[in-house]
Amino acid sequence: MRMRAATILFATVLFSSRLESQAELWRHKWYWGAQGGVTMFNTPTATGTQAGTQTAVSFGGHWLITATRSALYVAFDQIAFGGNTTSAVFDASSPNQARSVAFSSGRRIQALAYVIPNDKIIQLYIGGGFGISQITDAQPVGTFNTRGEQEAVFQTIEAAGTKAFPIFSGGAQYRMGKMALFGQYQFMPEGRSFLMTGTQHLFQGGIRYILTGAREEVTTER
């Protein structure tokens, strides 16, 4: 009976120590990683109606700084749109008061806070934050009657080419020692006065690796 109790106690201690070491492996760490994905979005046509859903590919890098049950995610993405992607902005000089705008590239910076509820090999996380998206090469389509009309449209395009968004996100990562594979989804609400109108849906996957701890241990010598 005593042998059985000792065996159960030993197994409990061993299991608890393994869980603790597994948790400490990812807590308070600084991950560096790379990600790629697909963004789904809408743009208005020159007549102001909604075009069909379009897609763009993105790739970039990120930091994931973990705490006890949470993490800070900071990322940068370069966006590549299709060669025929267009939007529209207001132009009082046009007959229909809309000017077509063509673009093919952009970038996105984001910062999110995640909650990570478990210490298992497969970890789920959910959270939110904000991001800034910018279309970097938007150009008006067509000709202008005067230099003043052209400058006015360029000013409108510049204002409509950058937008800050709230972001809601969830995902999962599969941990393999210091490395982790992950997949995540991000939802960005409709962006008014922006070249990418409507809601945006971002599906991403990638890899991250622990390079260093996220806090400095303080020791006292006696």
N, C-alpha and C positions, 0 to 999 in steps of 0.2 A: 504493500500500500504506500509506504514511504517512497519506494523507488518510483512508483507511478506518479506520485505527486511531484517528486523532484524532476522527473522527465517533462511533465507538463509545465512546470515553472521554468525549466531551462529553455523549452521551445518557445514559451511566451516572451522571455527576455531576448532570445535570439531574433524572433520575429519583430519585436519592438525596436531592437537596435538596427535591424535592416531597414525598417520604415524610416527611422530617424536619419540614417545615413543617406537614404534615397532622397529624403526631403532636403537635407543640407546640401546635396549636390547641386540643386537648382536655386535654392534661396540665396538672396543677397549676391547675385552674380550679374555680370555684365556680358550679355550676348552680343555678338556681332554677326550680321547675317545678310543674305541676299534674297530677293523675292522677284517674282514675275507673275503677270496675270492678265486678265481681260476686263475692261470696263465697258458696261452697257449704258448708253445714254441716248438722248434725243436732241435734235436741233430743229429750229423752225425753217420752213421754206421761205422763199422770197415773198410769197403771198401771205405769210403769217400763219398758215396752217401747220399742224404738227407732222413732221416726217416720221417714217418708221424708225424702230429702234436700230441704232448703229453700234458698232463695237470698235474698240481701240485696244492695242496691246501696250503693256507697261512693264518696266523693269527698273530695279533700283536696289538700294541698300537700306539697312535699318539697325537700330540699337534696341535691345530689350533689356531693361534694367529691373531685376526682380527684387521684391521684398519678401515678407513672410507669406502673405496670401494675395499679393497684388504685383503689378508690374507696370512700368512706364515704357511705352512704345513710341519711338521717334523714327520717322522714315522719310526718304526722298525717292520719288519715282520720276522717270522720264517716260512720256506718253507719246506713242506713235499712232496717229490716225491714218485712215485710208487716204489715198491720193485725191479723191473727189469729195472730201468732207466739206460741207458748206453750212453756213448759218446766215442770219440776217440781222441787221441793225436798222434803227430809224434813220431815214434820210429825207428831209423835207424837200430836197431838190428833185427826188425821183417821182415819177407819175403815181406810183402806188405808195409812196413814202416809206419804202423799204429798200435797203441796199444789200445785195448778196455779199457774203464774206467767205473766203476760202482759207483753210488752214490745214496743216499736216502734223504739227508737233506741239507738245506742251509739257508741263511739269507739275508735280504735286508735292507739297510738304505737309506732313501731318504729325500730330502728337496726340496719343490716346492713353488712357488709363484702363488697365485690365484687372479684373478680379479672377484669381486662379484658385478654385476651391479645393483641389485635391493634390495629393503627392504621388499619384500613380504614374506608371510609365507613359500612359496616354493621358494627357491633361487637357481638359476643356477650359476655355476662358471666354469672358464676355466683358464688354465695356464700351466706352465712347470717348469722344474728344472733339477735336476740330482739325480742319485742314484748309490749306490755301491752294487752289488750282489756278494755273495761268496758261493761256494759249500764247505761244511765243512767236508765231509767224503769221498771224492773221492779216490778210490783205483784202481790200475791197475789190469787187469784180465790176468791170465796166469803166466808162469814161465819165468825166465831170465837165461841166460848162465853165466853171471858174475855179481859181485856186482856193478861194474862200470856202466853196462847197466841199472841195477835197479835204481841206484841213479840218472842217467840222466833222466829217465822217471819220477821219483818222482819230480824232479826239474821242468820238463815241466808241470806236472799236477798242481803243486803249482802255476806256473805262469798263467795257463789257468783257474784256479779255482776262480779268483777274477777279476771283471771287473767293470769299471765305465761307466754309461750310461746317455745320455740325456733322459728326460722323458717328454712326452706331455700328458696332462690330462684334463678331463672335468667331471662334475658331477652335482648333485643337492642334496639339503638337505631340509627336512621338519621340520620346527621349531615348538616346543611346549614349550613355555616359555624358561627356561634355557636349555632344552634338545633338541637335533636334531637327526633325523634319516637321513642317507645319503646313496647314491649309487654313484659310480664313476668308470670311465674307464681310464686306463693308457696304453700308447703305448711307447714301447722302441725299437729303431731301431736295426738292425742286429748287433750282438756282435761278431766281428771277434776275433780269438785267445781266444775264451771262450768256455767252455764246453757246454753251452746252446747257440747254434747257431741260426741264423735266427732272425726274429723280435719276440718280446714278447708282448702279450696282457694280461692285468690284469683287471679283473672285481672284484670289491669289494663292500661290504656294511657294515654298522656298525652304531654305536651310539656314540654321543659325548655330553658332559655336561659342562656348564660354571661353573668353580670353583672360578674364581677370575677375576678382571679387568686386562687388559694388560698395563695400564698406571696408574701412581699415580697422583691424583688430587692435585694441589697446591692451598692452600687457604691462604689468608692474613688477619690477624686480625688487626683491628684498635682500 
